[in-house]
Amino acid sequence: MKTFSPKHCSVVIYNDHKEDDLLPLSLFISIYKSVVIKHDKTEVIQELRSYHCHHPVLLLIDTGSCMNECPELLSTVVRFIREGLLTNTIPIVCSTLDCPHFMVKCINEGAADYVIKPPSEDVIKTLFLNVARYSMNTIINQDTQQETCRLTEYGRVWPKFKERLKSVFLQETWLSKIIAEYYTPKPTVHRSSMKSMLEDRKEYLKSQICSWNFLPLDLELKDLVEVVYLILNQVLTSFDELKSLCVPSSDLYHFIFDICNSYHGTNPYHNFRHAVDVLQANYYFLCKMGLLKPMYPSNEFTFGHSQNPVIRLMTPLDIFALLMASIGHDVGHPGVNNNFMITASTPLAIIYNDKSVLESFHAMSFFHLLQDNCFNQLTDLKTYPNYCTFRKIVVNSILATDMSLHDDYVQKINDQAKRIRENAIDTTDNAAVEREKIILCGALIKCADISNCARPFESAKRWAEILAEEFFEQGELEKEFGLNVLPINERGKVPLEDFQLSFKRFIALKLFEAVSSVTEDMQFTVDIIYDNINTWENMKKKQEIELKFKQDVKTEQHSEVTPNNSISPNQVSSFDSKVPSQQRSSRSGMNP
């Protein structure tokens, strides 16, 4: 091998800020062949292409404001290298962030090295060694090599099956990664954009978490992230059985930001706010059932160990799995329902054979997030013996949110309630115990998923309006595609009151009453739903009276017009006198 030194390498430094005193440029200039600084990504690519194959180029990518996400430029450069559009380019990430999780993430995305700023002289002098180490073959085949190494750790029987099963194991990794990354949005929220939170604000959020009046629509994004952190962190630190899953706060925040960025913020309803709403609802349910201690003093809970045999079966891991499923249950949701996905013959519908299309995608994408973050041990059977238990709870809970299977799940819940009444649950049968827990977790997440209809009326109404807007947007898309549009998806076709009354009477009540028969701790939701039904009915009656009055007025206007087609002052007075005083006062307060 011919002699190679730093003087054979050029350096291109990219940062999105004009001044940076943490990179000693004079030292770079004295060591390397040439040094160029760029602040524009397009100019960086042009500069790299200008070198052709003449000599290696070290590209130092300053993360700048992208403190929790791999720089976009890194992904672009790695893709160009793979496609042969760039040669002899060695991408290196430099950052002030001293976080092992972020370092590994950058390496996995294709960086040759990770340098913490400010770099020492020794580090700068040895950066050129990355030229010899860096190989795109390593990047391209990285997942395959890791899986191959893992598979060779099995015993003497594996060789008999490796040719038949090797491709199954190897393909699973890249396939799930491609699907998840293709359908989930690009990161738009960066941790560096979040300012530190005062303790008073954290205490306020804790009080909201422990209240059924919780309304994420009124919270900022940083509040939502903190809510998720407070709930997950409490559960992880409250049980000795979960100590092995505890992670540093910075890693937990990274995980939450990855989840947040995996939701489409442009969805009116199925976005990160909805996910946080479902998480808080299940946290509240678990506190009501005595499975969790509320993080904030509240008179909404009564303490005491439940005598319900099914509830007593729930372990700390089951609780954690249910909460994890709650925050990840709609990851990557496109803002349309399964019926649209199937009717439009989307690729996801074909992959999942038209069965629980979105729910299957959400579960797969969420496990992909777990694999890429601090909870990756939860996805490996060899390193985490309870992997199967955790996965069953998460996957089955997410699949339970498929509303097309609603009646089937309600029947399962009613059957469970019957077994409880008849004391017919054999707690010594592990398979039976597992089935009962899966049914209970499915019941709770289903209630949490549509919990907005059981919230206090003003909150329920705001959620209903937002959900209706998402339905309308789907209907408008269906029209563009030439598909049939259901009345509920057509703007102005079905009054909001009718939609809500039908949903509560024929869907929500059946579920919540069934779950309340399993645990009386959920009865409060049934009571609120009935209250909300009465309110919606009153609103509907009021609107019907208003509509009838307007029609009567229009009829009289038409029959009693003056010769010049105008209404006389006497006629106006006579119309007004026909309206009961209560109606006149209510109408005077209405918006035009």
N, C-alpha and C positions, 0 to 999 in steps of 0.2 A: 504494500500500500504506500502511495506516495505521501510525502510529508504534508501535513495539513495543520494550519494554525488560524488564530482569530483574524489575521491579516488577509485570509482568503475569503472572509465573510463580510457581507454588508449588513447593516442594521436599518430597519424601517420601524419607527416608533409611531404608534397611533394613539391619540387621546382626543376626547371630545371637549377638552377645556384648554384654553390657550397657554396657561401658565402651570408648570409643574416642577417644583423644586425638589421632588423626591427621587427623580432620576438624574444622577450625575452625568450630564451630557458630555462634559469635558473628558471624563474617564472613558466613556464609550468611544469617543472620537480618537483617543490616544491608543486604543486597543484594536479597533476594528478597521476594516478597509474603508468604509464610508458610513455615515450616519445621516438619515433623512427623517424629518419629523412631519407628520401629516395630521390634519384635524378633520379631514373629510374622507369618508369610507370609499367613495368612488375614486378619489385621487390615490388612495392606498392601493387599490386593485390595479390602477394604471401604472403605478410605480413598480409594483411587483412584476407585472407583465413586461416591463421594459428591460428587466434583467435577463429574460429568456433563460437559457441554460448556462450562462457564462460562469456564475459562481453562486454558492448558497446565500440565501437571504434569511436572516433572523427577523421575524415580524413580532415585535413586542406590542401586544394589545392591552392597553390600559383599560381596566373595567370602568373607570370613571363613575358615572351615576348608576351603572348596572350592578349594584352590589350583591344582589341575590340571584341574578340570572346570568347564564353564560352569555358573553357579548355576542350580539348579532353578527358582527364582523367575523368572529371565529367560525361560526357555522357556515358563513358564505365562503370563506377561504378554504375550509376543509372540503366543502362540496366542489369547489373549483379544482382542488388538488386531485380529488377522486375522479373527476371528469377529464383530467389531463389538461385543463386550461391554465394551470399554474404548475411550475416545476421548480425544484430546489428551494421551496419556501417552507420554513419551519416556524409555525405559529406558537408563540409563547405568551401566556397570560400573566400580566403583572398587576398586583392589587395591594391595597392596604388591609384587605380583609383576611384575617388569620383564622380561617374556618376550614377544618379538614373536609367537611361535607362539600363545601363549595369547591375546594381544590380538586377533589376526586371527580366532581361533576364536570369541571372544565377539562380534565384529562380524558374522561369518558366521551366528551364531545369532540375530542380530536386534538387538544393542545399537547404539544411536545413536553412542556414544562410549565410550572407555576412558580412565580417569583414574588415574594412579599416585598413591598416597597417600604423604605428605600433599600435597594440591594447593596450588599457589601462589595468591596473591590474583588474579593475572591470569587463571588458569585458571578459577577460581570465577566471576569476572565475565563470562566469555565462554561459560559453559555454556549460557546461554539461546539461543545461536545454533543449537543443535541442534534447536530447535523448527522453524526455517525449513528446516534441512537434512534433517531426518528425514522419511521418507516410506515408508509401508508398501508402496507400490507397488514401491519399490526392492527391499524385502526379498522380496516375493512373487515378483518376476520376476528376482531376482538371478542365479540359475543360468542362466536363459534368456538374459539380456543378456550374460553372460560368454561363453556358447557362441556366441551370434550374433556377438559381436566377434571371437571366435577364428575362426569360419568365414569371415568376410569378409576375413580375411587371405590366403586362398587366391587363386590367380591367375584368369585370364580364363575358364577352363573352368568354374569353380564356378557362375557364374550359370545355366548350362544345367541344372545338376542340383539347385540349391538348393531348388526347390519339391518335388522328389521325395525328397531326402535330408535336408532341414533337420529335419523332424520326427523322423527316426531319430536324428540326433545329439542333438537337444534332449531327447527323451524318455528317452534312455539314462541321463542324469544323474539326473533325479528318480526314475526307476523303481528304479534300483539303490539309491539313497539310502533310498527308502521301504521296500524289502524288507529291506535290511540293518538299518536302525534299528528296524523292527518286530520282527524275529526275534532280534536280539541283545539281551542284557539291559541294563538301565539301570546306569550306573556305580555300583559299591558300594565301590571301593577308591580312595582319594584319596592323592595323593603326599604331601600335608601330614601324613598319618598315619604316614609312614615316617620313622624316625629315621636320622640319618647312620650310616654303617657304618664300624667300625674297620678299619684296614688288616689287622690279624691275621685278621679274619673274611673279608675279601676274599681273602687268601692261602689260607685254608682252602677257600673255595668254588672257587678255581682248581684246587686239588689234587683236589677232588671232580669237577670238570668233566673232568679228565684221567684219571679212573679209571672202569673198567667197573663198579665197585661203586656208582656214582652212584645215589642214591635220593631223588628229590624229595619222597617221602612224609614224609621226616624233616626237611624244610626249612620255614622260615617263609616267608610270602608275600614279605617284603622280600628274602629270600635268593633266591627264584625270580626276582624282577625283576632282581636284581644278576647272576644267572647269565646271563640273556638279554643284559643290557648288556655283560658281559665278552666274550661270544662275538661279538656283532655288532660291537662296537667294535674288537676285535682284527682281524677280517676287513677292516673298512673302512680301518683304519690300516696294514695290512700290505702292501697292494698299491698300487703307483702307479696302476694302471688304475682303482682305485676312489676315488681322492682327490677326484674331483668329487662323489662321493656323501656325503662326510664331512659330518656335521652337528654342531652344538654338543651337548655332553653333556646339557644340559637338554632339548633337543628330542628326543634319542634316548630319554631317560627318559619323556617325554610319550608318545611313540609306543608304548613298551612298556606303559605303564599303560593306554593305549587298547586294546591287544591283550588285556591281562589282563582288563579290564572287559568285553570282548566274549565271554568264555567264561562259561558258566553255572556258578557256583561250587557250585550245589546238585547238579550231576551227580556221582554217585559216581566215575565213571571219566573220561568225556570232559570234562575241565576244564583249567584252565591248567597244573596239575601235569603232566598227560599231555603237553600241548604242549611244556613245558620238557623233559620226558623224551625226547621225539622229537628236539628240537633238540640236546640233549646227545649223543644216540646218533649222529646224523649228524656232529656235530663230531668225535666220537671216531673214527668210520669214516674221515673225511677225514684225520685225523691218522695213522691206521694206514696209509693209502695214500700218505702223504707229501705230500699236497696242502696241508696246514696244519702249521705248527709248533706243538706243544703249548705252551700258555701257562704250564705248570708242569712242571718236570723230572719225568719218570716213566720207569721201566724197562719200561713196558707198550708203548713204541713203539721201533721201530728206524728209524733215519734213512737216507735214501737216495732218490734219484729213481727212481720206478717206471718199468720198461721196458714196462709194459702200454700198448699203443697207444691204447686207449680212455681210460684214466686221463689219459694225457698230453694228450688233447684238451680236458680241462676247463680253462676259463679262470677267472680270479678272479671275473668276473661270474656264471659258472655256479655257482661255489661259493657266492657270496653269495645267489643266487636260490634255491638248494637249501635253504640255512639259513633264508631268509625263508619259504619254503613250509613248512618244518618247524614254525615257531612259529605260522603262521597256518592250518595245514591243517584244523583242526577248529573254527574261529571260529564261535560261535553254535550249536554242536551242541546239539540239544534233549534228548539222553539216550535217544533211541530210534533204531532203525536204518532203513535205506531201505525194508525190507520193510513196516515199520509205516507209514511215510510214504505209501507207495503204496497199501497195503491200506485205510488210513483215508481215502484220497482227499484228502489235505491240499493246500492251495493251492500249496505248493512243488512237490509231485509233479506237479500239473497244469502249472505254469509250465515245469518241466524235462522234461515228457513222460515221466515215470517212468524217466528215464535218469540214473544217478549223481546222484540228487536232492540229497542232502546235500553231496556233494563239489562239485557245481556251485555250490551256495549258499555253501559255505565259500570257494571261489575268488573268487566275486563280492564277498562281504562283505570279504574281505581286501584286494582292490583298492580297495574303497570306503575302508577304513582308510588305505591308502597315499595316496589322493587327499586325505584330510583332514589329513594329517600332513606331517612334514618330508621324506618321500620322495615327494612328489607329482610330482616331475620324472620319476620312474620310470614314471609312468602317461601321459606325454604324448609322443607320437611326434615332435612338432616340436622339443621342447626336449631330448629324450634320444634320440639316434639308435639306441641299442641297446635301445630299448623293446621291440621285437618279440622279441628274444632273451630278455630278462629275463622277459617275460610268458609265453612258451612254456614255459620251464623251470618257472616257478611253477605255472601252470595245469595243465600235464601231470603235474607231480609230485603235486599235490593230487588230481587225478582218478585217479591210480594207486592211491590208498589205498582205492578202492572194492573191497571184498572179493568182490563178485559177479563181478568180472573177474579174480580172482586167477590162475586157471589160464592165462588168455590172456597175462597179464604174465609168468608163469613161463616160458611157451613162448618169448616174445620174448627173455627173458634167456638161455635155453638156446641160442637161435639166435645171439645175440650171442657167447656163449662159443665156439660153433663157428666163427664168422667170425674170432675172435681166433686160435684154434688153426690155422686154415687160412691165416692172414695175408691175409684177403680184405676188409680194410677199406681203402677208398681215401680217404686223408687229404687228397687234393687236391679231392675232391668235397664242396663246402660243404653240399649238401643231405644227403648221406650222413653227414657229420660231425655235423650237427645231430640227425639221427635217432638216432645212436649215443649222443650225450650225453643225449638225452631218455630213452632206455631206461635208461641207467646211473643217472640221477637218480631215475627212477621206481623202480628196483630198490632204491636206497639208502633212499629214504623209506619204501618198503614194509617193509624190514627194520627201520628205526627205529620205524615205527608199531606193530609187534608185537615190539619188541626185548625187552619184559619177559620173554618166554618164554625168551630167551637170556641173561638176567641170572643171577647167582648164585642158587641155589635159594631162599633165604629171601626175597630181593627178589621173585623170580618168583612165589612163593606169595602174597605180600601183594597183588601186582597182580592175580593170578588171582581172589582173593577179592573184590576191589573190582569187577572186571569182572562177576563172577557176580552181585553185588548189583544192578548196573545192569540186567542182563538180567532179573532177578527183578522189578524195578520196572516194566520194560516189560511183562512178562507179566501183572502185576496190573492194569495199565492196559488191556491187551488184553482181559482178562476183563470189565472194566467196560464196554468198548465192544462186547462181544459178538463179538470176533474170535477166530479160532483161535489157540491158544497152543502154540508149539513146546515140546517137553519141556525143552529147554535154558533156556527162559525161565520154567519153572514151578518154584517153590521146592520143594526136596526131591525132585525127580523124577530128576535126573541127578547122581550124586556128582561132587564137584569133581575127583577123581582121573580119572574117566572122561572128563570134559570136557577136561581138560588133555592127557591122553594122546592122545585123538582129534585135538585141534587140532595138537599138536606133530607127530604122525606123518603126518597127511594134508594139513596146510596149511603149517605153519611149516618143516618140514624140506625140503619141495620148494623153497621159496623160498630159504632160506639156502644150501642145497647148490648151487642154480643160480647164485646170486650168487658163491659161493666158487669156482665154475668160471670166473667172469669175472675175479675177483681173489682170489688166495690169502690176501690180508690179512684176509679175512672168515672164514677157516676156524675161527678160535677160537670163533665163534658156534655153528657146527655142533657142535663138541666139547662145548660147554656144554649145548646142547639134548639131546644124547645122555645126558649126565650127569643132567640134570633128568628125562629120561624114566625112567632107572633108579630115581631117587629116588621119582618118582610111582608107579612099578610096585611098589616095596617098600612104600610106604605103602598101596597098594591091597591087596597080599597080607596085610599086617598087619591091616588092617581086616577082610578076609575071614576070617582066622583068629579074630579077636576076635568077629565076628558068629557064626561057627560054634560057637565055645565057648559063647556066651550061649544059642544055640539048644539046644545039648546040655544045658546046665545047666537050662534051662527044661523040657526034656523029662523029665529025671530028677526035677525037682521035682514035676512033674505025676504021675509014676508011683510015686514013693516017699514021698508025703506021709503024715504020721501021721494017726490017726483024727480028730484035732481040726483037720485041714487045716493043720498047721504042720510045719516041717521040724525034725527033731531035731538036736542038736549033732553026733551021730555022722555024720549024713548030710552036714552041712556040711563036716566034716573029710574025708569020702570024696570030695566034689566037688573040694576043694582039692588033694587028693593026686593027682587025675587030670590036673592042669594041670602041664605042664613048668615047672621052676623059672624058665627064661628068660622064659616067657610071664607067670608070676606077677609077676616083678619088673617087666616092662614095663607090666603092667596097673596095678601099684601106683603107678606114676609118672604115670598118665594122669589128666587132669582128669575130674571126674564129669560 
